């Protein structure tokens, strides 16, 4: 995921543009080298290169996350939506007779918090949530990499691809659900570590949410596995018919 922050919109857009340009340059180099070699699989070559880099950078990111857990004293927590009381310093109004645009009081949700001087347990929990999220977003790239690699080897419809997609469907479901739950648990644990139980900011309950995205991603990968499995059956049937045709031709030539 590309993300940049700046006070100026143009600067942020320019930074995003540079990141996209780097990706485009990598793809361009792969396509250019493929054309020089006379390759007929330029799109597959480019997809394999981008997905492989994605997996490699994710592995590096995972290592950094693990090191950060033990090398720092703070925890970065990204939760789905943690409901907290309305800040007293932020103006709001619940009166029905107000005609101007106002904010309604009650509460609000926060999605990203950083806890300084966090305990080891909280840092490990936050790190596990980040690792689950990173792995969850890397699974699709890993599946593309496997499919492209096997296709270049001539084994598009093979047991390797179908097994990878089936396992990937199960893994993406587990990691997706774990990412949602661990993020929410870490956020609640973080606020409980910061505020005493008598504080109005102390969360009395664990607000756990699971999004439909892991289930949709798992269903998509399982469907792809079924498609490739059917393709493998059709390929075997075609090879069997071709062998039978060749055998019949040989028998006919022998009779003539």
C-alpha positions, 0 to 999 in steps of 0.5 A: 500500500502506498501512503504519503502525508503532506500539508500540501495536496499537490505534494502528497499527489506528487509523492504518490505519483513517484511511487506509482512511477517506480512500479511502472518503471519496474514493469517497463524494464521487465517488458523491455527485456522480454521484448528483446528476448522475443518473449510471448509472455510479457504480461505474465513476466510483469505480473510475476516480477511485481508479485515477487517484489511484493512478497519480498518487501512484505517479508522485509516488513515482517522482519522490521515489525518483529524487531520493532516489538523488542527494540522500541517501547511504544506500540502502534495499534490499528483497530477497525473502529474503537468507540470512545466518549466525546472529547470535552474540548470538542464543541457539540450540541444535541438540542433539536432547536439548533438551525446551524450545522453542529456536531452531535454529542455522544461519542466517536470512533478512532482507528489508529493509536500509539501507546508510549511506554507500552508493556511487552505484552501490548507490544507483542499483541500490537505486533501480531495484529500488524503481522496478520494484516501484512500477511493477509494483504500479501497472500493475493500476491503470493497466489499470483506469483505461484500461478505465473511461475507455474504457467511459465513452466508449462504447468498452469493446470497442475496440482501445485496451483490448485493446492496453493489456491486451496491453502491460500483460501484457508490461510487468508480467511484465518489471517483476515479474521485474526487481523480484525480481532487482534487489532480490536483486542490490542486497541482495547488493551492499549486504552486499558493500559493507559487509563485507570478503570475509573476514567471515562476513557477506560473501555469497559468492553471489548468492541470486536468486529470482523469485516466480510473481506476475509470471507470474500477473499477466501471465497474468491481463492476457493473459486479460483482453485475450483476453476483451475481444478476443472481446467486440469481435468479438461486438460487430462481429458484432452490429452487422453483423447489426443492419445486415443486419436493417435493410436487409432491413426496408427491402427488405421495405417497398419490396416492400410 
